[in-house]
Amino acid sequence: MSKAGPTSVSHPTLTRRSILQAGSIGLMGLGMSDVSALRAMAGPGRLPPAKSVIFVFLTGGLSHQDSFDMKPDAPATVRGEFNPIATRTPGIEVCEHLPMLAQRSDRYALVRSMATENSGHGIACHMMLTGRLDLPPGFNQRVVPSPNEWPSLPSMVTYSTAGRNNLPPAVVLPQPSVNEINRVRPGQYAGKLGSRYEAWHVDIASKCPLGNGACPNCFRFDDDTFDHVPNSIFDTPTLTLPEGGRLRLQGRVGLLETIERQRQELEQATDGRRLDRHRQAALAVLTDPKTSEAFNVENADPKLLERYGKNKFGLSLLMAYRLSKAGVNMVQVNLGKNSSWDTHRRNFVNLKRNLFPYFDRSISALLDDLKESGLLDETLVIVTGEFGRTPKINKDAGRDHWGPLNTSFFAGGGVRGGNVIGASDKIAGYPIADKQTPENLAATIFETLGVPRESGWTDFDRRPHQIYRANPISGLM
């Protein structure tokens, strides 16, 4: 296993998967020899869903007691520096540094009883990103990515739903979730499902050596001085496709220029011959104005950029909105590289200054656009980390990993806004009502996308598995 960073996520154990970069023929790396990867996107008999999902993953683990489950009556060593504020919904309070979300509480529900029961990044990420609490045989978090992982939620969606408008059923952006030494977190790829059902992984974030937070407003956890090195927020994208090849781009080009040149090359390369269905699908993707617009977020209208924020958080969520609107069934957004929400040190400084302002604005803009476009009822938005943070504040004014409890955020897709599911104890340490797990979260996604309850899948060792491993979250819809 070669060491792989976000620039080139290699999977030597999955011999049919590799990395393609923009500039080859095809959308963002789809080469002529690789167009066949635009296959029938799902198994026989699958139907396109009526709804879609945007899954926002806060890599590192958001502090729930400093955001959506505050405990103002707890001891000072627990409650921290922030104060709660009232929301639009009587009886629901959130952090004072989330004022925009406070005014939109009628659009979302809070599940204050989510738990992975594991306080390690690797295993907790695997649980949350695959929707399974058990670990597969042969799992080793030091060997990632690996076929000895359960399939990611986007891979399961790719398997169990049909694509719409010649688009893939699932897309992951703007980069893989990695740790501080650029090792990929487990649970992000197709694993035991096999590379045929890999989601599209669009690695488009510029390669900032800091990368914590909303580049170019990136930060170090323990230092007030930081500098975003690249001259852009998004860079030449890398696309991981199922059963792909490997091609390189020399130099950086704009997204629209790339897509247009790819379209022309694809047409010329056919030399007037009849395109097979895969090439037809590829050409349809390249020439679809909605698709090209989805990736051209840095050049969006200035007023739109102001609403979302011209940073990695805002642009990623704008891209997710556009891809969902264009017909992608599930978009996963990894909001923050290098465990950006892993606030062991200076938790309050970094949340207040470097994370919450961009998070509050971008999530609010996403909810606004979904509502104004009439798509909120058809689009389930989920925001969660892999775990919460410790009730007790540590010596570095931070909070450490805490698997027993987390708060997850749900909006749209039929969710009853102004609603709270579950409850935690007096110090936000443990659930005391309606405990939920990643398996309930996954079931909620599958039900939203119309996956039948009796559905199953078979791994490459021919072992059968059920897609649903728990019930959807009760009381949410």
N, C-alpha and C positions, 0 to 999 in steps of 0.2 A: 504494500500500500504506500503510494507516494504521498507526501504531505501536500495537502491541497488547501489553498486559500480561496477567498471569494472571487479572485480574478480568473481562476481556472479550476472549477470543481470537477475533479476527475474521479471516475468510478471504475478502477481496473477490475474489480470483481464482477461488475455488471458489463460484460464484454460488448453488449449491443448498444450501450449508451455512451455518448461522448458529447463534447462541447462544440457548438457551432457559433461563430461570431459574425456580426453584421458585415456586409460587404460581399458576401457570396451571393449566389443567385437564390432568391427566396426571401421571405419575410424574416429579417433579423437573423440571418444565418441559415436559412433553408436552402440547401444546395440542390442542383439539378439531380444529383445522384441520391439526394435525401428527401426529395419531394414525396416519395412514397410513405414517409412518416406521417403525412397527412392522410392517414387511413380512416376507415370508419372508426370514429372516436370511441365507440363503446361496444359492448357485447351485443349479440343478436337480440332483437326485440326491445332494446332500450328506447325510451321516448324522451324527447327534449322536455325539461321541466317547465312548469308555468311560472316558477319563481326562481330567484337567484340568491346567492350568498356572498357577502363580503366579510372575510374573516381577518381581523386586524390583530396580529400577534405582537404583544409588547415583550420583546425578548429581554430576558433578565429578571422579570417579575416586578410588576407595579406594587407599590406599597398601598394596600387596600385601606389601612387605617388612616392614611393621609390623603385619601382621594374620595372613595365612595362608601366607606363604612367607618366614619369617624366616631371616636369615643371621647367626647369633651369632658365627661365626668370621671374618666380614669385617672390614675396617678400621673404626675408630670412626666415620669420616666416612661410612660406608655403613650399618653395622648399626643405628645410632641408639640411643635411650635405653631401649627396651623389651627385656624378656627373654622367651624362649619358655618355655612350660610344656607338660608332657606332657598328652596327651588320654586318653580312654578307650581309644583305639586305639594299641597299641605302635608306636613309630616315627613317629607323626605328632605334630607340635608346632604350637601356635598361640600367639598373643600372650597374655601374662599378663593383659591387660585384657579377655579374652574367656573368662572362667572357665566361664560357663554353656554356651557352645558347645563348650568343651573336653570337657565331660562328656557331650556328645551326638554325638561324632565318629563313632559307629557308625551314625548315621543319614544322614551326608552324605559326598560325595566332593569333592575339591578338584582342579580343573583348573589346574595351575600353569604352563600354556604357552599361554594365550590371548593373541592379539595382533591389534590393528587396524592396526598399522604407521603410524598417524597420530597425532600428538601435539597436534592442535588440537581443541578441544571440539566445534565444529560438525560437522566431517567425521567425527570418531570417533563422535559421537552418532548421526549419520546411519547409519553403518556398523552400530553395535551395535543400534540400534532398528529397523532394517529388515532386518538379516541379510544385507546385501550390501556387498561391498568396493568395487565400481565405483560411479561417480557417474553419474546420468542426464544426458542432453543437456539443456542449459539450466539445470542446477543452479546456484544462487547462494545461498550461506548468509547473504547480507545481505537476501534476500527470502524470509522464512519466516513462516508456512507457505506452500507453493506447490505447484501441480500438477506442477512440475518436480522432484519428489522421488519416490524409490521409496516404495511403500506401507509403512507401519509393520507390525510383526509382528502387533499386534492387528487391523489391517485385513485382513491376509492370513488370519488365523484367521476373521474375520467372513465373508470370501469363501469359504473352503474348508471350513468346518464348519457344521453346522446348530445353531441354538440349542436349548436344552432348557428345559422348563417355562415357555415364553413369555418367557424371558430372552434378552438379546442374547448372541451368542457371545463377545464380548470387551468388557471394561470397563477404563478407565484412571482411576486416582485417585491422590492426592486433589487434584492440580493438575497443570498442564503443567510440564514441565521447562524452566526459564527461566534466563537468565544474570543477572548482577548489575544490569543495567539493564532487566530485565523483557522482554528479547527471547526469543522462543520458540526453543528448540533445534530444528534440523531432524530429520526422520525420525519425527515423532510422529503424522502423519495419513495419510489414504488416498492422497494424491499422485496418481500416474499410474493408480492403480486406479479412481479416481473416487469421488465422495462417497457413492454408493449403498452402499459397503462401509465407511463410516466406523464405527469402534468407538464405543461410548458413552464419552464423556469426562466424568467426574463431578468438577467443580471445586468441592470442598467445604471446602478448607482456609481458615481465616480469613486475612484479608489483613494479615498482619503485615509491617511495613516492613523488619524484619530478615529473618526467615524462614529463616535458616541453622539447620539442625539440627532437633531434635525440639521444636517449639513446644509448650508455653510455655517450654521450656528452651532458647530460641534464643540465638544468640551472634554476636558479631563476631569475625572471625579474629584481629584484632590488639588486642583490648580486653577487659578482664575485666568491664566494665560493659555490661549489656544489659537490655532490658525488653520483654516480650511485650505489645504494645499492646492487641489485642482482648481482650474478656472471655471468649472461648471459643477452643477449639482448632479446631473445625469450625464453619462458618458456613452461611448460606443457600447451598445448592449450585447450581452452574451445570452444565447438562448439554448437551453438544454432540451432536446427533443428525444422522444423514444426512437430507438433503433437508428440513430443518426450517424453522421460522419464528422470529420473535423476539417474546417477550413479557417484560414486566418485573414484578417483585414490589416492592411498596412496603412496606418494613419487613421485619423479621426474624421468622420463626416457627419453632417447633420442627419437626423432621422428621416425627415421627409425626402431629402436628396438620396439617401440610401435606398429607401423603399421605391422611389421612382426609378432609379437606375436598375434595381433588381427586377422591377416589373418589365422594363424594356429588354433586359438581358434574357429574361425568361421567355418572352415572346420571340426574340430573335433565335434563341437556342432551339426552339421547336422547329424552325426552318419550314414553317407552313404545314407541318405534319399535324395530324389530329392529336390533341392533348388527351392523355388518359385522365381518368377521373381524379387522380391525386393531383396532377398538374393543374387541372381545372380548378380544384379546390384551392390550390396555392395561389393561382392567379386571381381568384375571387377575393382572397384575403388581401392581396397586395393592392388591388384596385378599389377596395371598399373605402370610401371617404371616412366612414365612422372608425374604421380600424386605424387608418393613418392618423386621424385626429387624436385617437386615444394615446398615441405615443408622443405626440407633439406638445406635451404639456408645458415645457419651458417657454414656448412661444404663444401661450394662451393669452387671452385678453387681459390687460393689466388689472382691470377691476376684479376679474375672476381670480387672478393670482393673489391679489390683496386679500380676498376673502379666505382662500385656502392657506396662504402663506407661501412665498417663493422659497421653499426649503424642502428637504427630503421628505418630511412628514406630509406637508401639504401637497406636493407634486405627486407623491405616491398614491395618496387618497383620491386626487383628481383623476389619475390614470385608472385607478380601480373603478371609480364611478363610470368613466367612459367605456371601459371594457365590459363592465356589467351591463350598461345600457346597450352596447353593441350586440350582446348576446352570450357572453361568457357565463356559464352557470355558476362557477365559484372562482372568486379572486381572493387569494391570500396575500396580505400585505405584511411583511416583516418590518415593523415600525421601530427601527433602531438596530444598528449593527453593534457588535462587541458588547452584548448584554447591556444596552443603554439604560435599562431600568433597574440595574443591579446596584442599588444605592447603599452599599456597605459603608461608604464614607460620605459625609456631608449630604445626607439624604434631603434635608430641608432646603439647603442652598441650591442643590442641583434640580430638585423638583420645581422650586419656585422660579428659578432663573433660566434653566436650560431645557426643561422638559414640558412642564404644564402649559406655558404660553403657546407653544406650537401645537401641542396635542389638543388643547381646548379649542383653538381656532380651526384646525383642520377637520376634526371629527364633527364639529358644529356645521362647518361648510358642507361636508358630505351629507349630513342629515337634511340640511336646507335644500340642497340640490335634488335629493331623492324625493322630498316632499313636493317641491315646486314642479318637478317633472311628472308627478303622479306615479312614481316608481317605488315610493316608500313601502306601500302595502305589499309589493311584489318582491322586495329585496330585504333579506334578513341580514342585519349588521351585527357582528359579534366582536367585542373587544375584550381581550384577556391576556394575561401573562401565563407562564407555566406554574407559578405559585405566588403566594403573597410574601409579606415580610414579617419579621418577628415582632411580637407585641412590645418587647422591651428595647429601648434605644441603646445602642452599644457605645463604647468609649469614643468612637470616631464620629459621633452624632449621626450615625447611620442605622440602618436596620438590616438584619441578615436574612437568609433564605428561610421560608416557612411554608412547608408543604401541607400542614393540616387545614389551612384556610386561605381563600382568595375570594375576591369579588369579580364577577364577570358581568359584562354590559351587553344588553340585547336591545335592538331597535328594529322596527320595520318588520316586514314579512308576516304580519298578523300579530305581532307582539302587542300586548296591552300596555300602553305607555303609562307612566306615573305609578309603576307597580314595583313591589319588592318581593322577591322570592327568598325564603329562608331567613335565618338570623344567626348572629354570632353572639358569643358571650360578652361579658362586660369589658374585656380587654382585646376584643377582636382576635382571639387566639384559636377558638374552636367553634365549629357549627353547633347550634343547639336546636335547630329546626330545619327540616327539608334539606338534608345534606345532598349535594349533587356532585357528580364526578365527570371527568372528561368523556366517559362513556355515555352519560346523559346528554352532554353537549353534542357529541357526534350524532346521536340518535335524533336530536333536534334538527341538525343540518340535513340528515338524510330524509327525514319526514318533510321538511320544507321543500326539498328538491323532488319529492314524489317517489322516492325509492321504496318499493314494496317491502312490508315488514318481513316477509318470508325470504327475502333475497339472501344469497350467499355467494361466496367466491372460493376458488380452489387455488392453493399456493403451488409453486413449481415443484413441490414434493408430493403433489396430488392429495394434500390434506384439505378437507372441506372446512370452511369457516362461515359463521353467520355475520352478515353486515351489521345488524342491530345487536348490540350486546347489553343494552339497557333500554328503558323507556325514555322518550323525550321528556324534557323538563316540564313537569306538571304545573299548570297555572300560568304559564308564560304567555300562551296565545289566548 
